[in-house]
Amino acid sequence: MKSSRQFTAIIQREGDGFVSHCPEIEVASQGNTVEEARANLAEAVQLLLETASPAEIAERLHGETYITRLEVGVG
């Protein structure tokens, strides 16, 4: 049975589509919709984990990732 692991997906609109990024292992993808960008990113992460050497995965893998909002003064 396959195990699973959770990763972060950051998805942003870019032009007419969406760019998705997984900061834990520095993988990116894109799609025409948020759902497509998310699915494409999941596929890209899975392919990397299946094909990359353990050394490459260890080099790419960031242990802790925090997503937060910042408030800064403007003007």
N, C-alpha and C positions, 0 to 999 in steps of 0.2 A: 504494500500500500504506500502511495506517495505521501510524503509529509508536505506541509504548506508553511509559508512564511509570509508575513505582511510587510509591505513596502509602502512608501509614501508616493503619491502621484500628485504632481503640481500641474494643473492644466490652465493654460491662458489662451485667450483669443489672440490670433495673429492674422490680420487680413481677413480673408473669407473663411478661415479654418481655425483649428485649435492645435497648439503645440503642447505635448505632455512630456514631463520630465520626472525621473526617479532620482532624487538627490543621493540616496544611499549608495547607489552603484553607478551613478553618472551615465544613465541610459536615457535617451530621448526618442520620441516618436511624434506622430501627428495624425490628424484626422479631420474630416469635414464637420463632425459634431463632437460634443464633449464625450459622448458614449463611445464613438469610434476612436477618438484619441486615447481614451482610457483602455479600451480593448487592445489597440495596437501597442500601447506601452506594456501592457501585461504580457502580450506575446513576445515583445522584444526582450523583456526581463527574463522570461522563461527560456527563450532561446540562448541568451547569454549564460544563464546558469547551467544549461544542458551542454553547452559546447566549449565554454572557456575552461582553461586549466584552473585547478585550485589556487595556484599562485596568482593568476590574474584576478580571480574573484576576491581573494584576500587583499590584493592591492587596491581594488576598486571600492571595497565595502567600507563604508563609514559607520562606525559603531552607534553613534547617537545623532539623530536628526531632530531638530526642533523647528516647528512652523509656528510663527507668532506674528502679531501685527505691531507696527511701530507708529507712534504719533510724534510728528516733528513740526516745529513751527515753520511757517512759510511766509516769506516777505519781510 
